Amino acid sequence: MGNLSALRIYLIWQHPLLRDTVKAILNQETFVLVGDSQELPPLEEIKEADPDVVLFEQGDCQSEQLTPYLSILNRARLVCISLVDNKLFIYHREERILLQAADLVTALQQK
């Protein structure tokens, strides 16, 4: 199903309307949504989904509950978006400002 080289994404987003918006942005051939949740799911669920990227909203990024996810997901990139100041954080690598949906797509596609 889908493109074999598509980026596999697990989405964790609390607000349903914005989660649907992010899903719509990711609805393209270069991405495959392998799971989504309104709150931090069990680690096993994410490991089983085997994502390339775990995409969080800011509330979860600030949570101490995120620490186990950082240590167990050594292959997946953890990316967090702050809707307050349009910042995108790629854990252990960089911080960017997002001005439009295309900026999110570009950031996710870069290794």
N, CA, C and O atoms as CSV, one atom per row, in Angstrom:
chain,resi,resn,atom,element,x,y,z
A,1,MET,N,N,0.822,-1.172,0.000
A,1,MET,CA,C,0.000,0.000,0.000
A,1,MET,C,C,0.871,1.241,0.000
A,1,MET,O,O,1.709,1.392,0.889
A,2,GLY,N,N,0.706,2.123,-0.951
A,2,GLY,CA,C,1.421,3.389,-1.005
A,2,GLY,C,C,2.833,3.235,-1.539
A,2,GLY,O,O,3.248,2.151,-1.947
A,3,ASN,N,N,3.545,4.321,-1.527
A,3,ASN,CA,C,4.895,4.423,-2.027
A,3,ASN,C,C,5.865,3.811,-1.017
A,3,ASN,O,O,5.850,4.174,0.159
A,4,LEU,N,N,6.705,2.884,-1.475
A,4,LEU,CA,C,7.646,2.219,-0.579
A,4,LEU,C,C,8.662,3.176,0.026
A,4,LEU,O,O,9.164,2.924,1.121
A,5,SER,N,N,8.975,4.271,-0.664
A,5,SER,CA,C,9.950,5.222,-0.147
A,5,SER,C,C,9.288,6.369,0.617
A,5,SER,O,O,9.964,7.323,1.003
A,6,ALA,N,N,7.988,6.288,0.838
A,6,ALA,CA,C,7.284,7.340,1.560
A,6,ALA,C,C,7.743,7.399,3.012
A,6,ALA,O,O,8.053,6.374,3.620
A,7,LEU,N,N,7.782,8.595,3.551
A,7,LEU,CA,C,8.164,8.812,4.936
A,7,LEU,C,C,7.024,8.389,5.847
A,7,LEU,O,O,5.896,8.859,5.694
A,8,ARG,N,N,7.310,7.505,6.794
A,8,ARG,CA,C,6.300,6.966,7.706
A,8,ARG,C,C,6.196,7.871,8.928
A,8,ARG,O,O,7.188,8.100,9.620
A,9,ILE,N,N,4.990,8.388,9.197
A,9,ILE,CA,C,4.797,9.376,10.267
A,9,ILE,C,C,3.766,8.894,11.269
A,9,ILE,O,O,2.702,8.394,10.902
A,10,TYR,N,N,4.105,9.055,12.551
A,10,TYR,CA,C,3.163,8.823,13.643
A,10,TYR,C,C,2.856,10.194,14.227
A,10,TYR,O,O,3.768,10.910,14.640
A,11,LEU,N,N,1.586,10.563,14.266
A,11,LEU,CA,C,1.149,11.897,14.679
A,11,LEU,C,C,0.535,11.853,16.075
A,11,LEU,O,O,-0.362,11.053,16.338
A,12,ILE,N,N,1.021,12.715,16.969
A,12,ILE,CA,C,0.450,12.845,18.311
A,12,ILE,C,C,0.013,14.291,18.460
A,12,ILE,O,O,0.839,15.191,18.618
A,13,TRP,N,N,-1.288,14.503,18.409
A,13,TRP,CA,C,-1.830,15.860,18.404
A,13,TRP,C,C,-3.093,15.898,19.237
A,13,TRP,O,O,-4.025,15.135,18.983
A,14,GLN,N,N,-3.140,16.773,20.224
A,14,GLN,CA,C,-4.237,16.798,21.178
A,14,GLN,C,C,-5.539,17.342,20.587
A,14,GLN,O,O,-6.599,16.753,20.802
A,15,HIS,N,N,-5.483,18.424,19.869
A,15,HIS,CA,C,-6.698,19.090,19.385
A,15,HIS,C,C,-7.181,18.466,18.076
A,15,HIS,O,O,-6.451,18.487,17.085
A,16,PRO,N,N,-8.401,17.909,18.053
A,16,PRO,CA,C,-8.898,17.179,16.883
A,16,PRO,C,C,-8.916,17.995,15.586
A,16,PRO,O,O,-8.546,17.473,14.534
A,17,LEU,N,N,-9.332,19.251,15.637
A,17,LEU,CA,C,-9.400,20.060,14.418
A,17,LEU,C,C,-8.013,20.259,13.816
A,17,LEU,O,O,-7.822,20.108,12.610
A,18,LEU,N,N,-7.060,20.595,14.660
A,18,LEU,CA,C,-5.707,20.805,14.156
A,18,LEU,C,C,-5.049,19.489,13.756
A,18,LEU,O,O,-4.250,19.455,12.820
A,19,ARG,N,N,-5.376,18.408,14.458
A,19,ARG,CA,C,-4.845,17.097,14.066
A,19,ARG,C,C,-5.329,16.747,12.657
A,19,ARG,O,O,-4.559,16.247,11.837
A,20,ASP,N,N,-6.619,17.017,12.383
A,20,ASP,CA,C,-7.154,16.766,11.040
A,20,ASP,C,C,-6.483,17.654,10.003
A,20,ASP,O,O,-6.268,17.233,8.866
A,21,THR,N,N,-6.151,18.882,10.392
A,21,THR,CA,C,-5.464,19.800,9.475
A,21,THR,C,C,-4.068,19.279,9.143
A,21,THR,O,O,-3.662,19.277,7.981
A,22,VAL,N,N,-3.336,18.839,10.162
A,22,VAL,CA,C,-1.996,18.296,9.925
A,22,VAL,C,C,-2.095,17.036,9.067
A,22,VAL,O,O,-1.275,16.832,8.172
A,23,LYS,N,N,-3.087,16.193,9.332
A,23,LYS,CA,C,-3.284,14.985,8.518
A,23,LYS,C,C,-3.528,15.366,7.057
A,23,LYS,O,O,-3.028,14.699,6.151
A,24,ALA,N,N,-4.290,16.429,6.826
A,24,ALA,CA,C,-4.557,16.881,5.453
A,24,ALA,C,C,-3.271,17.360,4.785
A,24,ALA,O,O,-3.052,17.107,3.600
A,25,ILE,N,N,-2.423,18.050,5.545
A,25,ILE,CA,C,-1.138,18.508,4.996
A,25,ILE,C,C,-0.272,17.302,4.617
A,25,ILE,O,O,0.440,17.327,3.613
A,26,LEU,N,N,-0.345,16.254,5.430
A,26,LEU,CA,C,0.482,15.062,5.194
A,26,LEU,C,C,-0.134,14.094,4.185
A,26,LEU,O,O,0.470,13.070,3.864
A,27,ASN,N,N,-1.317,14.405,3.690
A,27,ASN,CA,C,-2.007,13.531,2.748
A,27,ASN,C,C,-1.439,13.720,1.342
A,27,ASN,O,O,-2.066,14.332,0.477
A,28,GLN,N,N,-0.264,13.192,1.141
A,28,GLN,CA,C,0.383,13.228,-0.161
A,28,GLN,C,C,1.236,11.984,-0.324
A,28,GLN,O,O,1.515,11.274,0.642
A,29,GLU,N,N,1.638,11.734,-1.536
A,29,GLU,CA,C,2.335,10.486,-1.854
A,29,GLU,C,C,3.636,10.286,-1.088
A,29,GLU,O,O,4.052,9.147,-0.875
A,30,THR,N,N,4.280,11.356,-0.675
A,30,THR,CA,C,5.580,11.228,-0.028
A,30,THR,C,C,5.489,10.886,1.462
A,30,THR,O,O,6.513,10.673,2.111
A,31,PHE,N,N,4.262,10.832,2.008
A,31,PHE,CA,C,4.062,10.513,3.424
A,31,PHE,C,C,3.047,9.387,3.596
A,31,PHE,O,O,2.114,9.242,2.806
A,32,VAL,N,N,3.252,8.594,4.648
A,32,VAL,CA,C,2.283,7.577,5.048
A,32,VAL,C,C,2.046,7.768,6.545
A,32,VAL,O,O,2.985,7.706,7.340
A,33,LEU,N,N,0.809,7.997,6.920
A,33,LEU,CA,C,0.463,8.126,8.332
A,33,LEU,C,C,0.299,6.716,8.892
A,33,LEU,O,O,-0.631,5.999,8.521
A,34,VAL,N,N,1.216,6.316,9.795
A,34,VAL,CA,C,1.201,4.949,10.334
A,34,VAL,C,C,0.497,4.874,11.677
A,34,VAL,O,O,0.358,3.789,12.242
A,35,GLY,N,N,0.050,6.012,12.197
A,35,GLY,CA,C,-0.694,6.040,13.443
A,35,GLY,C,C,-0.905,7.461,13.910
A,35,GLY,O,O,-0.155,8.369,13.552
A,36,ASP,N,N,-1.946,7.644,14.721
A,36,ASP,CA,C,-2.154,8.959,15.318
A,36,ASP,C,C,-2.893,8.801,16.632
A,36,ASP,O,O,-3.624,7.835,16.854
A,37,SER,N,N,-2.678,9.781,17.491
A,37,SER,CA,C,-3.246,9.723,18.824
A,37,SER,C,C,-3.461,11.140,19.347
A,37,SER,O,O,-2.778,12.077,18.931
A,38,GLN,N,N,-4.433,11.289,20.279
A,38,GLN,CA,C,-4.668,12.576,20.920
A,38,GLN,C,C,-3.752,12.779,22.117
A,38,GLN,O,O,-3.608,13.904,22.594
A,39,GLU,N,N,-3.143,11.736,22.602
A,39,GLU,CA,C,-2.244,11.847,23.753
A,39,GLU,C,C,-1.087,10.897,23.545
A,39,GLU,O,O,-1.095,10.095,22.611
A,40,LEU,N,N,-0.092,10.984,24.411
A,40,LEU,CA,C,1.062,10.101,24.274
A,40,LEU,C,C,0.605,8.647,24.385
A,40,LEU,O,O,0.109,8.231,25.432
A,41,PRO,N,N,0.767,7.880,23.322
A,41,PRO,CA,C,0.346,6.472,23.352
A,41,PRO,C,C,1.405,5.606,24.018
A,41,PRO,O,O,2.518,6.066,24.274
A,42,PRO,N,N,1.061,4.355,24.298
A,42,PRO,CA,C,2.077,3.442,24.842
A,42,PRO,C,C,3.261,3.338,23.878
A,42,PRO,O,O,3.087,3.341,22.659
A,43,LEU,N,N,4.451,3.246,24.438
A,43,LEU,CA,C,5.659,3.140,23.607
A,43,LEU,C,C,5.571,1.975,22.624
A,43,LEU,O,O,6.022,2.078,21.484
A,44,GLU,N,N,4.989,0.872,23.075
A,44,GLU,CA,C,4.892,-0.312,22.216
A,44,GLU,C,C,4.088,-0.011,20.945
A,44,GLU,O,O,4.403,-0.519,19.869
A,45,GLU,N,N,3.059,0.811,21.079
A,45,GLU,CA,C,2.235,1.158,19.914
A,45,GLU,C,C,3.061,1.902,18.869
A,45,GLU,O,O,2.937,1.636,17.673
A,46,ILE,N,N,3.893,2.822,19.311
A,46,ILE,CA,C,4.731,3.563,18.370
A,46,ILE,C,C,5.807,2.652,17.798
A,46,ILE,O,O,6.076,2.696,16.597
A,47,LYS,N,N,6.427,1.829,18.635
A,47,LYS,CA,C,7.456,0.912,18.135
A,47,LYS,C,C,6.885,-0.023,17.073
A,47,LYS,O,O,7.538,-0.295,16.065
A,48,GLU,N,N,5.677,-0.511,17.296
A,48,GLU,CA,C,5.042,-1.413,16.341
A,48,GLU,C,C,4.740,-0.706,15.018
A,48,GLU,O,O,4.833,-1.314,13.952
A,49,ALA,N,N,4.383,0.563,15.088
A,49,ALA,CA,C,4.092,1.331,13.873
A,49,ALA,C,C,5.368,1.609,13.072
A,49,ALA,O,O,5.299,1.853,11.868
A,50,ASP,N,N,6.524,1.574,13.727
A,50,ASP,CA,C,7.834,1.753,13.101
A,50,ASP,C,C,7.911,3.012,12.231
A,50,ASP,O,O,8.208,2.923,11.039
A,51,PRO,N,N,7.643,4.190,12.823
A,51,PRO,CA,C,7.674,5.416,12.032
A,51,PRO,C,C,9.095,5.910,11.768
A,51,PRO,O,O,10.034,5.565,12.485
A,52,ASP,N,N,9.228,6.722,10.728
A,52,ASP,CA,C,10.472,7.444,10.472
A,52,ASP,C,C,10.485,8.742,11.282
A,52,ASP,O,O,11.539,9.227,11.694
A,53,VAL,N,N,9.282,9.292,11.500
A,53,VAL,CA,C,9.123,10.554,12.224
A,53,VAL,C,C,7.953,10.425,13.190
A,53,VAL,O,O,6.902,9.895,12.831
A,54,VAL,N,N,8.137,10.914,14.422
A,54,VAL,CA,C,7.034,11.066,15.369
A,54,VAL,C,C,6.821,12.565,15.489
A,54,VAL,O,O,7.715,13.293,15.921
A,55,LEU,N,N,5.632,13.026,15.106
A,55,LEU,CA,C,5.315,14.446,15.066
A,55,LEU,C,C,4.403,14.804,16.233
A,55,LEU,O,O,3.296,14.277,16.339
A,56,PHE,N,N,4.860,15.696,17.111
A,56,PHE,CA,C,4.151,16.104,18.325
A,56,PHE,C,C,3.720,17.554,18.216
A,56,PHE,O,O,4.309,18.332,17.466
A,57,GLU,N,N,2.683,17.916,18.973
A,57,GLU,CA,C,2.400,19.336,19.155
A,57,GLU,C,C,3.106,19.806,20.415
A,57,GLU,O,O,3.539,18.984,21.222
A,58,GLN,N,N,3.229,21.101,20.595
A,58,GLN,CA,C,4.049,21.674,21.657
A,58,GLN,C,C,3.731,21.156,23.047
A,58,GLN,O,O,4.656,20.877,23.810
A,59,GLY,N,N,2.477,21.017,23.404
A,59,GLY,CA,C,2.124,20.571,24.749
A,59,GLY,C,C,2.823,19.284,25.127
A,59,GLY,O,O,3.285,19.142,26.259
A,60,ASP,N,N,2.912,18.337,24.195
A,60,ASP,CA,C,3.583,17.073,24.475
A,60,ASP,C,C,5.101,17.234,24.490
A,60,ASP,O,O,5.793,16.498,25.193
A,61,CYS,N,N,5.616,18.175,23.735
A,61,CYS,CA,C,7.061,18.384,23.680
A,61,CYS,C,C,7.607,18.886,25.002
A,61,CYS,O,O,8.756,18.605,25.344
A,62,GLN,N,N,6.812,19.613,25.739
A,62,GLN,CA,C,7.257,20.169,27.004
A,62,GLN,C,C,7.094,19.172,28.153
A,62,GLN,O,O,7.557,19.418,29.267
A,63,SER,N,N,6.451,18.075,27.880
A,63,SER,CA,C,6.129,17.110,28.924
A,63,SER,C,C,7.323,16.230,29.279
A,63,SER,O,O,8.070,15.792,28.405
A,64,GLU,N,N,7.489,15.978,30.583
A,64,GLU,CA,C,8.527,15.048,31.025
A,64,GLU,C,C,8.201,13.633,30.573
A,64,GLU,O,O,9.077,12.768,30.542
A,65,GLN,N,N,6.934,13.395,30.221
A,65,GLN,CA,C,6.533,12.075,29.738
A,65,GLN,C,C,7.212,11.738,28.413
A,65,GLN,O,O,7.260,10.570,28.028
A,66,LEU,N,N,7.732,12.736,27.716
A,66,LEU,CA,C,8.368,12.511,26.419
A,66,LEU,C,C,9.737,11.847,26.558
A,66,LEU,O,O,10.211,11.230,25.604
A,67,THR,N,N,10.373,11.957,27.701
A,67,THR,CA,C,11.727,11.435,27.897
A,67,THR,C,C,11.878,9.967,27.486
A,67,THR,O,O,12.838,9.647,26.785
A,68,PRO,N,N,10.985,9.064,27.885
A,68,PRO,CA,C,11.150,7.668,27.449
A,68,PRO,C,C,11.069,7.510,25.924
A,68,PRO,O,O,11.697,6.610,25.366
A,69,TYR,N,N,10.319,8.354,25.263
A,69,TYR,CA,C,10.196,8.268,23.808
A,69,TYR,C,C,11.511,8.648,23.147
A,69,TYR,O,O,11.881,8.082,22.118
A,70,LEU,N,N,12.211,9.600,23.733
A,70,LEU,CA,C,13.496,10.020,23.175
A,70,LEU,C,C,14.510,8.890,23.240
A,70,LEU,O,O,15.322,8.736,22.327
A,71,SER,N,N,14.475,8.106,24.296
A,71,SER,CA,C,15.488,7.066,24.470
A,71,SER,C,C,15.171,5.786,23.695
A,71,SER,O,O,16.085,5.065,23.296
A,72,ILE,N,N,13.901,5.502,23.482
A,72,ILE,CA,C,13.560,4.225,22.861
A,72,ILE,C,C,13.452,4.311,21.339
A,72,ILE,O,O,13.625,3.306,20.649
A,73,LEU,N,N,13.175,5.472,20.824
A,73,LEU,CA,C,13.004,5.615,19.377
A,73,LEU,C,C,14.288,6.119,18.744
A,73,LEU,O,O,14.375,7.272,18.322
A,74,ASN,N,N,15.283,5.249,18.682
A,74,ASN,CA,C,16.579,5.682,18.177
A,74,ASN,C,C,16.605,5.892,16.670
A,74,ASN,O,O,17.452,6.635,16.175
A,75,ARG,N,N,15.709,5.262,15.933
A,75,ARG,CA,C,15.702,5.422,14.486
A,75,ARG,C,C,14.809,6.581,14.053
A,75,ARG,O,O,15.136,7.297,13.107
A,76,ALA,N,N,13.705,6.764,14.728
A,76,ALA,CA,C,12.748,7.795,14.335
A,76,ALA,C,C,13.226,9.173,14.771
A,76,ALA,O,O,13.825,9.330,15.835
A,77,ARG,N,N,12.955,10.155,13.942
A,77,ARG,CA,C,13.200,11.547,14.321
A,77,ARG,C,C,11.983,12.031,15.092
A,77,ARG,O,O,10.850,11.727,14.718
A,78,LEU,N,N,12.202,12.768,16.145
A,78,LEU,CA,C,11.115,13.346,16.922
A,78,LEU,C,C,11.028,14.820,16.565
A,78,LEU,O,O,11.990,15.570,16.730
A,79,VAL,N,N,9.863,15.227,16.075
A,79,VAL,CA,C,9.657,16.595,15.610
A,79,VAL,C,C,8.489,17.186,16.385
A,79,VAL,O,O,7.448,16.548,16.539
A,80,CYS,N,N,8.667,18.406,16.870
A,80,CYS,CA,C,7.640,19.074,17.657
A,80,CYS,C,C,7.314,20.423,17.025
A,80,CYS,O,O,8.208,21.143,16.581
A,81,ILE,N,N,6.028,20.758,16.988
A,81,ILE,CA,C,5.596,22.041,16.439
A,81,ILE,C,C,4.963,22.861,17.555
A,81,ILE,O,O,4.125,22.364,18.307
A,82,SER,N,N,5.370,24.112,17.654
A,82,SER,CA,C,4.764,25.056,18.586
A,82,SER,C,C,3.847,25.979,17.795
A,82,SER,O,O,4.311,26.729,16.937
A,83,LEU,N,N,2.563,25.930,18.075
A,83,LEU,CA,C,1.627,26.804,17.379
A,83,LEU,C,C,1.654,28.218,17.940
A,83,LEU,O,O,1.125,29.141,17.321
A,84,VAL,N,N,2.259,28.393,19.092
A,84,VAL,CA,C,2.323,29.718,19.711
A,84,VAL,C,C,3.250,30.642,18.923
A,84,VAL,O,O,2.911,31.797,18.667
A,85,ASP,N,N,4.414,30.130,18.543
A,85,ASP,CA,C,5.382,30.984,17.853
A,85,ASP,C,C,5.857,30.407,16.519
A,85,ASP,O,O,6.885,30.827,15.988
A,86,ASN,N,N,5.111,29.448,15.985
A,86,ASN,CA,C,5.414,28.827,14.683
A,86,ASN,C,C,6.786,28.171,14.634
A,86,ASN,O,O,7.411,28.123,13.575
A,87,LYS,N,N,7.254,27.671,15.755
A,87,LYS,CA,C,8.558,27.012,15.764
A,87,LYS,C,C,8.409,25.514,15.575
A,87,LYS,O,O,7.448,24.899,16.037
A,88,LEU,N,N,9.370,24.952,14.894
A,88,LEU,CA,C,9.453,23.515,14.701
A,88,LEU,C,C,10.762,23.063,15.332
A,88,LEU,O,O,11.818,23.612,15.020
A,89,PHE,N,N,10.709,22.085,16.205
A,89,PHE,CA,C,11.901,21.572,16.862
A,89,PHE,C,C,12.159,20.150,16.368
A,89,PHE,O,O,11.287,19.287,16.461
A,90,ILE,N,N,13.344,19.915,15.851
A,90,ILE,CA,C,13.755,18.567,15.483
A,90,ILE,C,C,14.729,18.152,16.580
A,90,ILE,O,O,15.842,18.669,16.668
A,91,TYR,N,N,14.294,17.210,17.414
A,91,TYR,CA,C,15.056,16.882,18.612
A,91,TYR,C,C,16.492,16.514,18.315
A,91,TYR,O,O,16.781,15.725,17.415
A,92,HIS,N,N,17.376,17.098,19.083
A,92,HIS,CA,C,18.818,16.877,19.020
A,92,HIS,C,C,19.448,17.436,17.747
A,92,HIS,O,O,20.608,17.140,17.458
A,93,ARG,N,N,18.708,18.237,16.983
A,93,ARG,CA,C,19.294,18.747,15.748
A,93,ARG,C,C,19.093,20.240,15.552
A,93,ARG,O,O,20.076,20.974,15.450
A,94,GLU,N,N,17.861,20.713,15.495
A,94,GLU,CA,C,17.667,22.104,15.102
A,94,GLU,C,C,16.303,22.644,15.500
A,94,GLU,O,O,15.425,21.918,15.966
A,95,GLU,N,N,16.164,23.945,15.298
A,95,GLU,CA,C,14.908,24.645,15.519
A,95,GLU,C,C,14.664,25.519,14.295
A,95,GLU,O,O,15.592,26.142,13.778
A,96,ARG,N,N,13.416,25.565,13.829
A,96,ARG,CA,C,13.068,26.376,12.658
A,96,ARG,C,C,11.778,27.138,12.913
A,96,ARG,O,O,10.997,26.791,13.799
A,97,ILE,N,N,11.573,28.170,12.129
A,97,ILE,CA,C,10.304,28.895,12.143
A,97,ILE,C,C,9.495,28.417,10.937
A,97,ILE,O,O,10.000,28.359,9.816
A,98,LEU,N,N,8.223,28.073,11.191
A,98,LEU,CA,C,7.333,27.644,10.109
A,98,LEU,C,C,6.430,28.807,9.725
A,98,LEU,O,O,5.751,29.377,10.580
A,99,LEU,N,N,6.419,29.156,8.467
A,99,LEU,CA,C,5.562,30.234,7.998
A,99,LEU,C,C,4.374,29.723,7.201
A,99,LEU,O,O,3.360,30.410,7.083
A,100,GLN,N,N,4.497,28.518,6.655
A,100,GLN,CA,C,3.416,27.943,5.870
A,100,GLN,C,C,3.499,26.419,5.910
A,100,GLN,O,O,4.498,25.850,6.352
A,101,ALA,N,N,2.439,25.771,5.443
A,101,ALA,CA,C,2.380,24.306,5.477
A,101,ALA,C,C,3.545,23.682,4.715
A,101,ALA,O,O,4.050,22.632,5.115
A,102,ALA,N,N,3.970,24.297,3.648
A,102,ALA,CA,C,5.081,23.758,2.850
A,102,ALA,C,C,6.367,23.680,3.675
A,102,ALA,O,O,7.206,22.814,3.427
A,103,ASP,N,N,6.529,24.578,4.656
A,103,ASP,CA,C,7.717,24.532,5.517
A,103,ASP,C,C,7.738,23.256,6.356
A,103,ASP,O,O,8.801,22.680,6.584
A,104,LEU,N,N,6.566,22.812,6.815
A,104,LEU,CA,C,6.472,21.565,7.570
A,104,LEU,C,C,6.828,20.383,6.679
A,104,LEU,O,O,7.600,19.511,7.077
A,105,VAL,N,N,6.273,20.355,5.489
A,105,VAL,CA,C,6.540,19.261,4.545
A,105,VAL,C,C,8.036,19.187,4.243
A,105,VAL,O,O,8.616,18.101,4.254
A,106,THR,N,N,8.653,20.316,3.977
A,106,THR,CA,C,10.097,20.348,3.671
A,106,THR,C,C,10.914,19.841,4.870
A,106,THR,O,O,11.841,19.050,4.691
A,107,ALA,N,N,10.584,20.282,6.069
A,107,ALA,CA,C,11.325,19.865,7.253
A,107,ALA,C,C,11.211,18.360,7.480
A,107,ALA,O,O,12.190,17.714,7.855
A,108,LEU,N,N,10.035,17.803,7.258
A,108,LEU,CA,C,9.849,16.375,7.461
A,108,LEU,C,C,10.608,15.549,6.436
A,108,LEU,O,O,11.076,14.453,6.747
A,109,GLN,N,N,10.736,16.057,5.225
A,109,GLN,CA,C,11.390,15.301,4.161
A,109,GLN,C,C,12.908,15.330,4.263
A,109,GLN,O,O,13.569,14.453,3.707
A,110,GLN,N,N,13.479,16.306,4.955
A,110,GLN,CA,C,14.920,16.395,5.068
A,110,GLN,C,C,15.440,15.417,6.110
A,110,GLN,O,O,14.830,15.250,7.166
A,111,LYS,N,N,16.537,14.787,5.828
A,111,LYS,CA,C,17.150,13.797,6.736
A,111,LYS,C,C,18.015,14.484,7.763
A,111,LYS,O,O,18.612,13.820,8.610
